[in-house]
């Protein structure tokens, strides 16, 4: 006779993801779903048991800001995420996706994007639907949801044209957004500091967001300016959502550059005011004072963006000359015996635009203020470079929030911290039956020690799994056992709603 349950997690403190106070109980899993929550009698018949006494049982975390589109295929175990308790990855952020992968996009990708998303041996897909099928076939360990990416779509249709799209081009771009939404995308993303997102005017984004509105999706943006122009850029994102009638998610919300420290004191009220008018504005953030992105995006033509000190810029990864990884730009300039601008230019040229940089540009006070906002979710923004020293957020974001900001600093309660990683993102991105420990929901679950959970990676040595997370389940299957991640094809490609 078959056991009543496939697995029972016994005797933990259930933090259910809603923000409700934790309560002791058992969680039973059957056929990938949560079959029962509460006090189950001993010997209720489970094929396996996990003793969670002294530990917390929470929903699997949802990383709302991922760039793992290609990593899901190259590294299907996505161990750097599952070891953090992440069960679901929202990919296609910052206007950068993997589809539509026509010839124009493939050429663009070959000119440096692999440094950010990872190498693509062969584009075997073209449409969004074909890409999602490719991810499915790779059998990743975590679930994945996707945003249609404005920048990728724009390149596929307009190449690197700076001007506004013609009526015909706009019609084709809309068709690509529709195709993505039909295939299950959760919304549209943009990256307005990057090529080609930066060429887009507000009107273009409103028109594309209107397509998403018809499907009940959202608009997610790496806004046009996170420095001195932060407030205008937040206002633009809200305006786009308001005009198109869609909710807005502000990506990795921050105030960048010393001259702009403290600006989140003014940006967060803009969000509150919009919400009071009925615009659904939310955001995500990662718990670090350093950002990370493609070097080429912050150093066009070799000149670092205004206000960026070369000593505050660390090279995380490159394609060929790995001796530069982990070095700051001023150091690299002296290694090359060149002025900074020439050194950066040479590095970009010799490394074929692939270098990824880590920039120490934020103030801890802003980071905390953003994390404290009740509409702030957690998104790692990790860049899954196969080589080098990626920003430690790739391995440590979620345990760092729970260890440092929840336990050590008391910035958020444990229940509230977990809510920002689970039910808030599930509701915002319309991931049905996920984000809560609730009967009938998918069994995405994390078992962790609230007294021990912490990130362990550093900028010098970032590839370290966190401590304190013993088990992680994705759709009822164990992808982390005794703290060790393993590749199990447990993930699903999730469709909106
Ligand atoms: Zn971004």
Boltz pocket constraint, residues with backbone or C-beta under 6 A from the ligand:
constraints:
  - pocket:
      binder: B
      contacts: [[A, 93], [A, 94], [A, 191], [A, 222], [A, 251], [A, 252]]
      max_distance: 6.0
